[in-house]
Amino acid sequence: MAAALEDLRGGGMGFGPPGLNGDEEEEEDSPAVLLSVVVQHGQVGLCFYDSADSSLHYMVDTPDNHELHLLTRVIQEVSPHVIITSAKQERCMTRYLQELGQNPHYKPEVVTYPYVDFGLEVGKQRLLSANLPFLPSCISDRDRMSYLSSCISFDSPLMLRAVGALLKCLDRRRVGVELEDSSVGVPILQFHAYTLKGVVCIDRDTYSVLQIFKSELHPSVYKLQSGEKEGLSLYGILNRCRCKFGSKLLRLWFLRPTQDLAVLHRRQEVIRFFTSPRNSEVLTTLQSSLRNIRNIPFLSEDRLHYRSQRTRELDDLLGDLHCDIRDMETAVMTQLQSAILERSSSLYKVLDLTAELDCLMAMSTASQEYSYTSPKLANHRKITITQGRHPLLELCSPVFVANSFHSSESEGRVKIITGPNSSGKSIYLKQVGLIVFMALIGSDVPAKEAEIGLVDGIFTRMQSRESVSVGLSTFMIDLNQMAQALNSSTGNSLVLIDEFGKGTNTVDGLSLLAASICHWLRKAPVDVPHVLLATNFHSVLQLGLLPSSSLLSLLTLETAVDGDELVFLYQLKDGICQSSYAANIATLAGLPTCLVQRGVEVSELYRTGRPIKRTEKASSDEQAKRCRSVVEKFLSLDLDDKDLDLQAFMKDELLPSAGELLNRS
């Protein structure tokens, strides 16, 4: 913990926020920053309010270690005047605040509120009743909740609890509205997602849709109570760690991809060393040694030792051998404990280095097994992937077609991919996202060559994760994801969008899609992110809804029609898909031929503007004739005949006739 706070002491580097060490007059005039934080079960949720622009910044729930290195970095960057926390805290947070109070160069005010003020529902209600001047006063609570869900993540309970306590502190202190009437609340003019410098912004939806993590129930009934196991995921195929420390650190690397070139180059250098054939023996030896590292827990026995008169007599005669042995064991354990604690800092450092080595060897093993290549990383805005492959799908498919990707600094930044369903559009989007992600954790990537500029965030609108706790429709969740991509992406971000707009009316969905694309195309090239957008709205191109721009690139996936059969080639090429091939896809899905033919007929009539007529129904006379025929056959049966198969008659005559009548009615 002390090492984590060394940067806060800083040797007079001026870390403290402005006004803390100045005159009282300057303190009053300087803007205030209030930070609220909740630490629980290895996760940190926090938010802070900056009175300079009346903005609320939030950070989604993020894992942190027992020394709270992540929280230390946040305090370094934000420099809060006030830290708000719960009176009921975990031990690591209590120890952290105590050591922070001993820092002579930076002493923020620490405010503690009762645990009840950090309740989840309390936080939501305070957020709903907050003073948001940019919203109309007549807006309903439902609409207010819908808007807030697009501004702030409701999937982070710790962060929402911290928001509730922060709003309480703002109302009590009347920050910025000291001279206003008591009925006027502290205004919040804007919301911002906060990301640490050098850390790539990736939300929970992106981790889910890219299948970076995937938990499954354990197949063994003996381990159902112990939790879940990792399914087919990127973490699952790269986690070749031999010790638990390594697996835990590798998961942390996945949760915190970095833009630090020095860290990434150092990891790549170690991976290149272990993937070299001449060092294979060293790799095998080290991995075998790591298997012997165990996490030995402390054990305690809740037992009572009862002595009777007879046992005392035996002790006098034979001696208390058992107690003597236990006393000697205790003395040895105490000496061992003292010797270990004297070197605890060195041992912790060794364990950290061992875990890091285990992670790098695990990624080296995966790179060798799956024929990955080391990407070139640079601090520019280009991404070039030659013959890239999907790291998960290539393990499940006997044949996988590789595809390339190129996005320069001023051309082809926004790519629109059209093609029939099942042609591979979604797989291509996920493939690019996974390759970029793997590069940002220092891993080799599944491609022939790759040159990847550092991105500051990966945003997706590909899959809707419905949640009862949020209470939003599927389309509203889609809009929230799209709003996050539009509002938070920068010129160094990667945005993946799949079938946006399909959850509502066709015209409305098409309009929203076209407006979103135009929003990016009208920006300066330096502000346009890498955008991959897959859609079946061919009208967005055919109707000329998009402006011509060098930033726009049109792609499609090749298909071939062999008679009535549609063959997918899964090869990316420049161009536009001219047909959705919906009838062919429906046939492949097993829809009845008559339905497919009727669908083609209606589609052609609609396309050419001709009237669509109902299919002709069977006349009542024909239906009556059919019914009489079935009745006559039934009456002609000899029910006393022992060889009569009544079930066969029902199956062959009655059921087909009834089904035909129902279909025509």
N, C-alpha and C positions, 0 to 999 in steps of 0.2 A: 504493500500500500504506500509506504514511504517513497519507494522508487517512482510510483505512478504520479506522486505529487511533486516530484523534483522540478518539473517544468513550470508548475504553478509558482514555486518560489523564485525561480528565474534569475536570481542574482541581480536584481535591479533592472530588469528588462522592460519595466513599465507595463506589466501584465494587467494591473488593476484597471477597472473601468474609470472613465473620466469623472472627476468630481469627488472621488473617494478620498484623495489626499490633498485636495485643493481647499480654497476658502469656502466658508459657508455660503456665500453669495453665489459662487460658481456651482456648488452642490445643488442649490435650489433651481438654477437655470438648466442644469444638464439633464438630458432625457434619462428616464429610468427604464431599466430592463428587469423584469420580474420573471424568474424561472421556477416552474413547478415540476417536480419529478416524483415518480413512483418506481420503486425497485421491488421486484417480486419474482421468486423462482428463477433467477438468472436472466430475467428480462428487464429492460429499462423503457419506461414510457415517459415522455416529457413534452413540455410546451413552454413557450415564453412570450411575453408581451413587451413590445417595444413602443414606448410612449412617443418616440420621435415621429413616427408615422402612424401610430394607433393600429399597428398590425399584430396579428397573432400568428406565431410560427409554431408548427407542431412536428414532431418526429414520431413515426410509427413505432410500435413496440419492436425493440431490437435486442438480441442477446448480448450480454456483457459478462465479463469474468468476475471473480470474487474480489478483485482489486478495483473494479469499476474504471477500467482504462477508457472505455467509451464515454462515460460521464465526465471524466477528466478532460477529454478532448473537447467535449461540448462546452464546458465551462471556460476552457482556454479561448475558444472562438467567440463565445457569446459575451463573456465577462458580465454576468448578471450582478445587479446591486442587491437583489433579494432572492433567496432560495427558499421555496415553499415545499414542505414535505410533511409526511404524516408523523404523528406522535408514536404510532405503532410501526416500527421499522424493522427490517431484517438487520442482523448483526453487522453485515458488511457495510451497510449504509450508515449505521450509527458510528462505526469506526472511521469511516471516510469523513464524516462531518466533524468528528473530533480532531482528526489530523488536519483538516482544512482550516479549522479554527486556530491551529498553532502556526499557520503561515503568517509571518510578520509583514509580507508585502501585499497580501490580498485577503481581506476579511469581509466577505459579504454578510449581510444580515440574514440569519436563518430563522424562518418563521415556521412553526409547527402547528398544525390543526388536528383536531380529533380524527380518528380513522373514519368516522361516519361521514365526514365532509369529503372523503375521497370515494364515495360510493359511485357505482357505474350509473345507476338511474339518476342520482343527484346531479352528476356531471351532464347527462343528456338534458335534463330539465333546465339547468342553468344556461346551457348553450342555447336552448330554444328561446329562453326569455332574455337573452343578451341584447344589448343595444346595437343593432345593425342599421345604421342610417341609410344605407344604400337599398334597403328593402322597403317596399310600400308598407305603411302602417296598417292597412286593411288586409294584409296577407294572412291566410289561415295557417294554423299550426301544421297541417299536413303539407302545404306548399312550402312552408319554412323548413320543415324537416327534409323535404325533397331537395331544396336548394343547398342546405347545409351538408347533405350527404355527398354532393358533388364537390364541396370545398374541403371537407375534412374526412378522414377515413374512420368509419364507424366499426371497422373490423379490428381496431386496436383498443382493447378495453383499458389497459393501463394508461394510455395516452388520454383517453376520454375522462378517466378519473382525475388525472392531473389537470385537465382543462377545467373541471368543476371546481377544484380547489383554487386554481388561478383566478377564475372569475369571482370567487368569493373574496379573495384578497384585494382584487381591483375595486370591488364595490365598497369594501371597508375603508380602503385608503383613498378612494375617490381620485385615482390617478388621472390628472389632466382635467378634471371637472370639479376642482376644489371649491370654486366660486359659484358653481351652478346650483340650481335647486336640488334638493335631496331626491326628487323623483327622476332626475336625469341620470341615466347609467353611464358607465365608462364606455365610450364608443369603440367598436371594432370595425375598422374601415376595410380591412382585407385579410385574407387567410393565405399563408404560404407554407408549403411543405419544406421542412428543413432537412438538409443532408449535409453531413460532415464533408469538409474539403478533402478531395482525393478519394471519397467513397462513391461508388456507383449507385444510383438510385434505382432500386428494383422493388416493386410492391409484391404483395402476396399473390395477386392474380397472375402476375407474370411467372412467378415460381411455379404456380400450379399448372398453367397452360403449357409451359415449356417442359414440364415434367422433370424439373431439376430435382425436386423431392417428390416422393410418392409413398405414402404409408399404407400398409395393408395389414389386416389381421393375421396374426401368426397361425400357420396351419396346424401346429401342435396344440392339442387341448391342454397340455401341461403348462404351456406358456401364454395362454390367453389372458391370464390375470396380469402378466408382466408388461403388457402393452402391445405395441405393433412392431412389425418388421418393415424394412425398406423394400419396396417393390421395384418394378422396372423403371429406373430413373437414372439421370445422369450421375447423381451422387452414388447410386447403387453400383454402377459399372466402374466408377473410378475409385471407389473406396476399397483398396487392397491393403489397408493398414493392418499391421500385425499387433498393435496394442490399442487399448481403449483411449489412451491419451491422443494418439494420432488420429483416430476416427473423430474424436471430439473437435480437434483443431481443424481437420479438413472440413467438417460441417461449418465451422466458423468462417473459414475462407470462402465457402460457397455463399454464406449469408452476407459477407462483406467483400465483394469484388472491389478491386482497387484500381486507381489510375496512377499510382506511384510507379513510374518506370523503373526506378532503382530496385524496388521490391520484385517487380515482375521479371526483370532481367536476371536478378539473382536466382530466382526460382528456375527460370529457363536454363541457366547455366548448370545448375545441379542436375536437372532432368537430362540435359544433353550428356553429362558425365555418366549417368547411370544407364542411359540407353546405348552408349557406345559398347560394341561387342567385346572390346578388350577389358571392360570393367564389369562384365556379367558375373564373374565369380565374386567380386566385392559386393555386388548387390545381393546375391544369394546368401552370402555369409552374414551380412548385416541384417537381412530380413529374418534369418533363422535366429539370430541373437535377440531380436526384438520380441520374438514369441515368448521369451522367458520373463519379460517385464510384466509384473502383475500389480494390480491395485489392491493392496492388502487392507481390509477395513479393520477398525478397532472393534474388539469384542468385549462384551460385558456380561456377567452372570449375576442374576438376581437370586442369591441364595443366602440362607441363614445358617449360622454355625452354632449348634446347641451343645453345651457341655453338661454332662451329668456327674454325680459323685463317682460312679464307677469309672468313667473315662478319665477323671482326674487321677484316680488311683493307678490306672494303667499308664498315664503319662509319667507319674512318679517312678513307676517300675521300669517302663521301656523307653520313656522319653516321647515327646510330642514330635514324632518324625514328620508327619504330614505338614504341620505348621512350619517346621524348620525348612522343609523343602519349599513351601510356598513363600516363605520369607526370603529365601535365597533367590528364588525366581523373580520376586518383586524387586529385589536389590539389583539384579542383573538388568531387568527391564528398565529400571530407573536410570542406571548408568548408560544404557543404550540410548534411551530417549534423550538424555542430556547431550550425549555425543552427537546425535543426529541434529538436534535443535541448534547446536553451535554452528553447524554447517548447512542450516536449512536454506539459506539464500543460494548457496552453491548448488544444492540438490535441486531446488526449484528451477534454477537455470539449466541444469543438465536435463531435467525432465522436459522443459520447454524445447530445448534443442533436439532432444530425442523425438519428441512428437513432430516437430517440423521436418526432421529427417525422414521419419516414417511416412509423412504425407507426400513428400517429394519422391520417395522410392515407390509409393503406391501409384502415383501418376506416371512415373517412368515405366512401371510394369504394364499399365494399361496402354501407354503409348506404343510399346513394343508389340503387344498382343493385337492391337487393333490397327496398326500401321498408321499412326498419327504423324503429323509433321509439326515442326516448331514454327510458329508464326512470327513474322517481323512486326514488332510493335514500335510505334512512333507517335510523337505528339502532333499529329496533323488530323485533317478532317476527311481522309479517304479510307475506304474499306474495299479491299480487293480479295476475293476468294476464288481460287481456281479449282474446279472440279471438287466442290465441297460435297460432303455426305452427311446425312442425318445420323448422329452417333447411336441412337437407339434403334431406329428402324432398320439400319443395315445389319443389326444383329438378329432381327426377326424375319428378314426377307432374304431368300436365296440369291436374288438379283436386285441390285439397287443402282439406279441411274444417277450419276453425279451431275450436279449443275453448278455453274459459276455465278458470281455476284460481283458487280463493280459499281461503286458510287464515288464519284470524284468530288472535288471541292466546289465546283461550279456547274456541273452538268449531271443529269440523271439522278438527282437527289430524291425525287419522288417517283416511285415506280408503281404503275397500276398493272396488276396481273389479272387477266381474264382467261376463262376456260371452263369447260363443262365440270359438273360435279364429279368428284372422285378422280380428277385429273392430276392431283398432287399440289394444288395451290397452297393449302394449309401446311402441308409437310415442308414445302420450300420455305415458307415464312419461319416456321419453327427451326428449320435447319440453320438459317442465317442467324437467328437469335441465339441458338445454342453455341454455334461456333464463336460468335463474338463474346459470349459469356465465358466460354472456356479460356479464351485468350486473356480475359480480365482477371482470372485467378492464377495465371501463370502456366496453365496446362498446354500441352500440345493439342492440335486440332485435327479433325478428320477432313483433310483436304490435301490436294497435291502441293499447293502453295497458298500462302495467305499473308497479306499485309494489312494490318488492322490499326487504324487510328483510335486513340483512346476515346471512349464514349463516357458521358457522365450520367447516363440513364438509359434503361430499356423499358419502354412503355408498350403495352399491348391492349388491343380490343379484339379478343379472339373468342373468349368463352365467358358466359355469364354464370357467376357463382351466386345462386339464389340463397338468401338468408332470411329466416323468419324474424331474426332480431332487428334487421334493418327495415323490413316492411316495405320494400320497393318492388315494383314490377320488373320483369326481365328487361324490358326496353329501357326503363329508367336506369337500371344498372349498366346497360350498354352505354347510355348517354354519359353517365358518371365516368366510366372508363375513358370515353372519348374526350370528355372535358379535361380529364387529368393529362391526357397526351397533348391536347392543344395548349393548355395553360402552362404546363411544367416543362415541356420539351424545349431544348435549346439547339443551337447549330451543331452540337456535339452529341446529340441523342440519337437513339435508334427507336423507331416507332413501327410496330407491326399491327396491322388492322386487317381483320378477316370478316367479310360479309356484314359490314356496318350498315344499318338502315333496314335490315330485313324484318325487324320485329314490329313494324308499324305499316301504315298505308304505303303503297308502292310509291306514289308521288311524293309524299312527305319524306320517306326514307331516301329516295333519290335526291331530293333537294338538300337534305342535311349532308349527305355524302359529298355532293358537288360543292357545297359551301365550305366544308372542311378542307377539301383539296385546294380550293381557290385561296383559302386563308394562308396555306403554306406557300403556294406559288407566287403570291403577291409580296412575300417577304423578301428582304435582301438575301442573296445567296449565303452570306455568312451566318444567317439566322435560321436557315432551313435545315431541319434534321434529316437523317436518313429515314425515308418513309417507304415501307413496302405495304401495298394495299391490294388485297385480293377481293374481287367482287363479281357478282353475276348481273349487276346492273349495267348491261352493255349500252343502255341508253345514255349513260353519262358521257360516253364517247361519241355515239352515233348522233346525238342531238347537239353536239358542239357546246356543251355546258362548261367546258374548261378552256381557259385561255392558252394560246400557244406559248410555250416556254421551253428554253433549253434545260430547265430543271426537271421537266417531265419526260418520263420514259415509259413506253407501252410494251408489255411483254405478254406472252401467252404460252401455254403448254401444248405441245404437238399431240394430235390425235389422227387416227386413220380410220376410214369407214370401209369395211370389207363386206359388201352386200348390205345386209341389215344389221351387221354386227359392228359395234364401235370398239376400236382398239386404242388403248392408252399407251403412248410412247414415253410419257413423263419427261420429255426433253424441253427445256426452256428455250424460247426463241423470241426475237422481236416481232411485234405484230399485235393484232386484235383478234379475238375469237369471234367468228361471224355467226355462230349458232350455239345454243346452250345444249343441244342434243338431249333435251329432256325426255323425249320418247325412248331413245336408246337406253338412257339411264333407268327409266321406269321398267323397261323390259328386263334389264339386268337384275333389277331389284325383285322381279317376280310378279309384277302386277299383271292381271288378266289381259289377254291380247285385245279383247273387245274394249276395255277401258282405255288402253293405250291408243287404239285406233280412233276412238271418239275424242280423246285429248288432242291428237294431231289434227283432226277435222275442225274442232273448235278453234284451235290456235291459228289455223290457216284462215278461217272465216274472220277472226278478230283482226288478223294482220292486214287482210285486204279490205277491211271495212264493210264486209257483207253481213247481212242479218244472220243471227244464230237461231236456229229452230230446234225445238225439242225433238228428241228421237221419237219415232212412231211407236205408240203403244199397241199391244194386241187388243183387238176389239172384244167387246163383251161376249159376242157370239162365239169367237174362237176360244175364249177362256171357258165358256160353258161347255163347248164341245170337248175340250180337253178334260174337264172335270167328269163329264158323263162317261168318257172312255175309261177313266180310272175306276169309276164306280162300277161299271159293267164288268170289268176284269175282276174286281173284288167279289161281286155277287156270283160270278161264275166259279168261284173257288169252292171246293168241297171241304168244309171245315172239319168234317168227321174223318177225313182221310188222314191216317197216321203218318203217311209219308209226305204230307204237305209241309213245305218250308215257308212258314208265314214271314219269317224275318227276311228271307231272300226276296219275297214279293215287296215288302216294305222298302227294302234297300234299292231294288232295281226299278220299281214302278212308281211307288208313292212319293218317295223323297225327291227324286229328280223332277217329277211333275210339280210338286209343291214349290221347290226352289225356283223353277222356271217361272211359275206364276207370280211369286213374290218379287222376282227381279223385274218383271214387266209391269208390275203394279206401281 
